[in-house]
Structure formats: structure tokens, C-alpha cells
Amino acid sequence: MRVVLTRASYDEITAHAVQAFPNECCGFIIERQGRQETVRVTNEQDRLHALDPVGYPRTATTAYSMGKEQLPVIRAHERGELTIVAVYHSHPQHEAYFSEEDRKNAAPGGEPTYPLAGQVVISVYDGAVKAAKAFRWDDRQRDFVDADLRVTDGV
């Protein structure tokens, strides 16, 4: 299993991760009309934590909740106008791994929201990217598993 990103998409998501540091960033890598694009989404976690610290005990340094920019992506995906290649987010001051919190976000109720999309996690330490890793849903294991992250010069 693999997740294939263009160099431009990879550079965009890693730049987003550095800019968002010390908070987590989040967004989508999509394909529309044969071209890969990156869609940055606001991390609403701090706002939600301030409104309801019991319901949202984590801050944006260790969690993300996607903002309203996700809605046009989801609607266009549902209409078949684009494909969600991957959902991405960062782990500030932590390794690039798929955490239990990530699993809850990506597969609420144990079923993946986007079963064909990859999940990309970017590790950022002290404002610099340390690593990026990809994960994909495996039906047999009923879990997200490591996937090969391939960066190409394509569009």
C-alpha cells in the first residue's frame, strides 16, 4: 500500500506544519481534473477546547478539529468532482505515528470516513520537519497500517 504525493503537495503540507508549529496543522490533499492540490484547513481545536474543555480536553498542540474549509472539499468529493488522496496533520514535538486519537478522528465508530484516502502525519520538532509518514486503512486488520509515502515530480 502506498500514498503518492507530488513534490508540490509534499512541500505545501510540510510548510503548513512548520507554520502551524507549535500547534497541529490539518488539511486535505485532493485530486481534481488530473491535478493534485492541497487544501489547508483551520485547526479549531483551541476554540472548541475553550468552549467545552470537558468535551475537548486537548488543545491544538496535541489534537486537531477541522474547520469549515473542509465542507466544500467533502461536498465536492461526495458529488464525484474530486478525489481525496489523503488527509494530513502534524504532530508537534512528537514522532510521525498514527495515534489512538488519530484513529478516532479518521474512523469514528471503527469505520473509516474516507477508506480509500491515505493519512499523512508530519513530525515537527522545534519548528523543523523531522519526518512524514503515511498510513492506509486495511480492511482485513480493521485498522490503519503503515504505507509507503512516495513523493513524485508529477502534477
HELIX and SHEET records of a PDB file:
HELIX    1   1 ARG A    7  ALA A   20  1                                  14    
HELIX    2   2 GLN A   45  LEU A   51  1                                   7    
HELIX    3   3 GLN A   70  GLU A   78  1                                   9    
HELIX    4   4 GLU A  100  ALA A  106  1                                   7    
HELIX    5   5 PRO A  108  GLY A  110  5                                   3    
SHEET    1   A 7 ARG A   2  THR A   6  0                                        
SHEET    2   A 7 ASP A 143  THR A 152  1                                        
SHEET    3   A 7 ALA A 128  ASP A 138 -1                                        
SHEET    4   A 7 GLY A 118  TYR A 125 -1                                        
SHEET    5   A 7 THR A  83  PRO A  92  1                                        
SHEET    6   A 7 CYS A  26  ARG A  32 -1                                        
SHEET    7   A 7 ARG A  35  VAL A  41 -1                                        
END                                                                             
